[in-house]
Amino acid sequence: DVQLVESGGTLVQAGGSLRLSCTASEPTFDDYYIAWFRQAPGKNREGVGCIGSGDEDTYYSGSVKGRFTISSDKSKTTVYLQMNNLQPEDTAIYYCAAERRREISDAAKMWTYDQLYDYWGQGTQVTVSS
């Protein structure tokens, strides 16, 4: 089973940028969707974005679209979440998650369903100060 480790979370001022990394224990991009979720205190976990086979298979929530970008490295073991123009409401624990593509029949509609993902990292804290 694939194992995921997030890193890069820290304290940043509003308007700043941060890049999170999700490193997998094996090459993932050919077989998995990799998604980023976040959970703020007292709130439900929400999907931030998801990447599949390429740019045409990448999805974002409305609250981050245009500010956050998901990308991957050529080794196919690390997915990045570039976050720009961060705001206090982006404060949360950020998690990456993975699921085999064959288990998600319509990623455009289903990628936000956290119950579909079997593999999760431990999370990394992002705090945005005003």
C-alpha contacts under 8 A as a table, 3 or more apart, distances in Angstrom:
res1	aa1	res2	aa2	distance
1	D	119	Y	7.97
2	V	24	A	6.46
2	V	25	S	5.66
2	V	26	E	6.29
2	V	28	T	7.98
2	V	98	A	8.00
2	V	119	Y	6.86
3	Q	24	A	5.58
3	Q	25	S	5.18
3	Q	26	E	7.82
3	Q	119	Y	6.83
3	Q	120	W	7.37
3	Q	121	G	7.13
4	L	22	C	6.34
4	L	23	T	5.60
4	L	24	A	4.62
4	L	25	S	6.53
4	L	96	C	7.19
4	L	97	A	7.41
4	L	119	Y	7.30
4	L	120	W	6.17
4	L	121	G	4.65
4	L	122	Q	7.81
5	V	21	S	7.95
5	V	22	C	5.48
5	V	23	T	5.25
5	V	24	A	6.60
5	V	96	C	7.89
5	V	121	G	5.06
5	V	122	Q	6.59
5	V	123	G	7.66
6	E	20	L	6.98
6	E	21	S	5.46
6	E	22	C	4.41
6	E	23	T	6.45
6	E	95	Y	6.88
6	E	96	C	6.78
6	E	121	G	6.16
6	E	122	Q	6.91
6	E	123	G	5.90
6	E	124	T	5.98
7	S	20	L	5.77
7	S	21	S	5.25
7	S	22	C	6.62
7	S	123	G	7.87
7	S	124	T	5.94
8	G	18	L	7.48
8	G	19	R	6.24
8	G	20	L	4.61
8	G	21	S	6.21
8	G	124	T	7.04
9	G	18	L	7.64
9	G	19	R	7.87
9	G	20	L	6.33
9	G	94	Y	7.96
9	G	124	T	5.14
9	G	125	Q	4.97
9	G	126	V	4.75
9	G	127	T	7.81
10	T	125	Q	6.22
10	T	126	V	5.11
10	T	127	T	6.20
11	L	126	V	6.10
11	L	127	T	4.68
11	L	128	V	5.88
11	L	129	S	7.25
12	V	16	G	6.28
12	V	17	S	7.51
12	V	18	L	7.70
12	V	126	V	7.76
12	V	127	T	6.26
12	V	128	V	4.99
12	V	129	S	6.26
13	Q	16	G	5.56
13	Q	86	L	7.60
13	Q	87	Q	7.95
13	Q	128	V	5.36
13	Q	129	S	4.80
13	Q	130	S	6.23
14	A	85	N	6.90
14	A	86	L	5.37
14	A	87	Q	4.90
14	A	88	P	6.37
14	A	128	V	5.73
14	A	129	S	5.67
14	A	130	S	5.27
15	G	84	N	7.16
15	G	85	N	4.15
15	G	86	L	4.99
15	G	87	Q	6.30
16	G	84	N	6.23
16	G	85	N	5.33
16	G	86	L	5.51
17	S	82	Q	7.47
17	S	83	M	5.43
17	S	84	N	4.35
17	S	85	N	6.00
17	S	86	L	6.15
18	L	82	Q	6.09
18	L	83	M	5.21
18	L	84	N	6.65
19	R	80	Y	6.61
19	R	81	L	5.52
19	R	82	Q	4.39
19	R	83	M	5.93
20	L	80	Y	5.56
20	L	81	L	5.00
20	L	82	Q	6.46
20	L	83	M	7.94
21	S	78	T	6.57
21	S	79	V	5.83
21	S	80	Y	4.59
21	S	81	L	6.44
22	C	78	T	5.41
22	C	79	V	5.10
22	C	80	Y	6.24
22	C	96	C	6.28
22	C	121	G	7.96
23	T	77	T	5.69
23	T	78	T	4.36
23	T	79	V	6.55
24	A	27	P	6.86
24	A	28	T	7.04
24	A	77	T	5.05
24	A	78	T	6.13
25	S	77	T	7.02
26	E	77	T	6.03
27	P	30	D	7.55
27	P	75	S	7.01
27	P	76	K	4.94
27	P	77	T	4.68
28	T	31	D	5.68
28	T	32	Y	5.46
28	T	33	Y	7.96
28	T	76	K	5.96
28	T	77	T	6.01
29	F	32	Y	5.42
29	F	33	Y	6.94
29	F	34	I	7.73
29	F	52	G	6.59
29	F	53	S	6.50
29	F	76	K	5.66
29	F	77	T	7.51
30	D	53	S	6.83
31	D	100	R	5.61
31	D	101	R	5.81
32	Y	52	G	6.82
32	Y	98	A	6.12
32	Y	99	E	5.25
32	Y	100	R	4.19
32	Y	101	R	4.94
33	Y	50	C	6.77
33	Y	51	I	5.82
33	Y	52	G	4.82
33	Y	98	A	5.58
33	Y	99	E	5.42
33	Y	100	R	6.18
33	Y	101	R	5.71
34	I	50	C	5.62
34	I	51	I	5.45
34	I	52	G	6.67
34	I	79	V	7.54
34	I	96	C	6.83
34	I	97	A	5.64
34	I	98	A	4.58
34	I	99	E	6.82
35	A	47	G	7.47
35	A	48	V	7.47
35	A	49	G	5.64
35	A	50	C	3.99
35	A	51	I	6.31
35	A	96	C	5.50
35	A	97	A	5.14
35	A	98	A	6.31
35	A	111	W	7.41
36	W	47	G	6.20
36	W	48	V	5.33
36	W	49	G	5.32
36	W	50	C	6.18
36	W	81	L	7.77
36	W	94	Y	6.86
36	W	95	Y	5.63
36	W	96	C	4.44
36	W	97	A	6.30
37	F	45	R	6.53
37	F	46	E	5.44
37	F	47	G	4.35
37	F	48	V	5.12
37	F	49	G	7.17
37	F	94	Y	5.74
37	F	95	Y	5.12
37	F	96	C	6.15
37	F	97	A	7.54
37	F	114	D	7.98
38	R	45	R	5.52
38	R	46	E	5.51
38	R	47	G	6.53
38	R	48	V	6.75
38	R	92	A	5.79
38	R	93	I	5.41
38	R	94	Y	4.26
38	R	95	Y	5.87
39	Q	43	K	6.32
39	Q	44	N	6.07
39	Q	45	R	4.36
39	Q	46	E	6.37
39	Q	92	A	5.14
39	Q	93	I	5.32
39	Q	94	Y	6.62
40	A	43	K	5.38
40	A	44	N	7.32
40	A	45	R	7.34
40	A	91	T	6.38
40	A	92	A	4.17
40	A	93	I	6.37
41	P	92	A	7.06
45	R	114	D	7.92
46	E	112	T	7.10
46	E	114	D	7.91
47	G	60	Y	7.88
47	G	61	S	6.57
47	G	111	W	7.65
47	G	112	T	4.89
47	G	113	Y	7.67
47	G	114	D	7.46
48	V	60	Y	5.81
48	V	61	S	5.31
48	V	64	V	6.84
48	V	112	T	7.89
49	G	58	T	7.31
49	G	59	Y	5.26
49	G	60	Y	4.14
49	G	61	S	6.09
49	G	70	I	7.05
49	G	111	W	7.98
49	G	112	T	7.90
50	C	58	T	5.56
50	C	59	Y	5.14
50	C	60	Y	6.59
50	C	70	I	7.27
50	C	111	W	6.60
51	I	54	G	6.81
51	I	55	D	7.69
51	I	57	D	6.07
51	I	58	T	4.38
51	I	59	Y	6.54
51	I	70	I	6.77
51	I	71	S	7.47
52	G	57	D	5.13
52	G	58	T	6.07
52	G	101	R	7.91
53	S	56	E	7.63
53	S	57	D	5.73
53	S	58	T	7.90
54	G	57	D	5.20
54	G	58	T	6.49
55	D	58	T	5.32
58	T	70	I	7.62
59	Y	108	A	6.88
59	Y	111	W	7.85
60	Y	64	V	6.70
60	Y	65	K	5.58
61	S	64	V	5.72
61	S	65	K	6.02
62	G	65	K	5.28
64	V	67	R	5.37
64	V	68	F	5.53
65	K	68	F	6.00
65	K	69	T	7.85
66	G	69	T	7.61
67	R	83	M	6.08
67	R	84	N	5.14
67	R	85	N	6.37
67	R	86	L	7.91
68	F	81	L	6.67
68	F	82	Q	5.43
68	F	83	M	4.45
68	F	84	N	6.05
69	T	80	Y	7.91
69	T	81	L	5.71
69	T	82	Q	5.05
69	T	83	M	6.64
70	I	79	V	6.99
70	I	80	Y	5.54
70	I	81	L	4.70
70	I	82	Q	6.34
71	S	79	V	5.70
71	S	80	Y	5.20
71	S	81	L	6.72
71	S	82	Q	8.00
72	S	76	K	6.53
72	S	77	T	7.72
72	S	78	T	5.72
72	S	79	V	4.31
72	S	80	Y	5.89
73	D	76	K	5.57
73	D	77	T	6.96
73	D	78	T	5.76
73	D	79	V	6.63
74	K	77	T	7.91
75	S	78	T	7.29
76	K	79	V	7.79
83	M	86	L	6.54
86	L	90	D	6.40
86	L	128	V	6.75
87	Q	90	D	5.44
87	Q	91	T	7.55
87	Q	128	V	6.04
87	Q	129	S	7.68
87	Q	130	S	7.41
88	P	91	T	5.57
88	P	127	T	7.31
88	P	128	V	4.70
88	P	129	S	5.77
88	P	130	S	6.04
89	E	128	V	7.61
90	D	126	V	7.63
90	D	127	T	7.49
90	D	128	V	6.72
91	T	125	Q	7.82
91	T	126	V	5.43
91	T	127	T	4.58
91	T	128	V	5.43
92	A	125	Q	6.08
92	A	126	V	5.54
92	A	127	T	6.60
93	I	123	G	5.86
93	I	124	T	5.40
93	I	125	Q	4.36
93	I	126	V	6.00
94	Y	123	G	5.27
94	Y	124	T	5.28
94	Y	125	Q	6.22
94	Y	126	V	6.99
95	Y	120	W	6.96
95	Y	121	G	5.91
95	Y	122	Q	6.72
95	Y	123	G	4.42
95	Y	124	T	6.62
96	C	120	W	5.95
96	C	121	G	5.67
96	C	123	G	7.21
97	A	117	Y	6.12
97	A	118	D	7.45
97	A	119	Y	5.43
97	A	120	W	4.43
97	A	121	G	6.47
98	A	117	Y	5.65
98	A	118	D	6.56
98	A	119	Y	5.09
98	A	120	W	6.57
99	E	103	E	6.96
99	E	104	I	7.68
99	E	116	L	7.12
99	E	117	Y	4.88
99	E	118	D	5.89
99	E	119	Y	6.53
100	R	103	E	5.56
100	R	104	I	7.22
101	R	104	I	5.36
101	R	105	S	7.37
102	R	105	S	6.43
103	E	116	L	7.77
104	I	107	A	5.82
104	I	110	M	6.86
104	I	111	W	7.60
104	I	116	L	7.56
105	S	110	M	7.89
106	D	109	K	5.67
106	D	110	M	5.91
106	D	111	W	7.92
107	A	110	M	4.89
107	A	111	W	4.98
108	A	111	W	6.29
109	K	112	T	7.64
110	M	113	Y	5.62
111	W	114	D	7.59
113	Y	116	L	5.77
113	Y	117	Y	7.81
114	D	117	Y	5.72
115	Q	118	D	7.61
117	Y	120	W	7.44
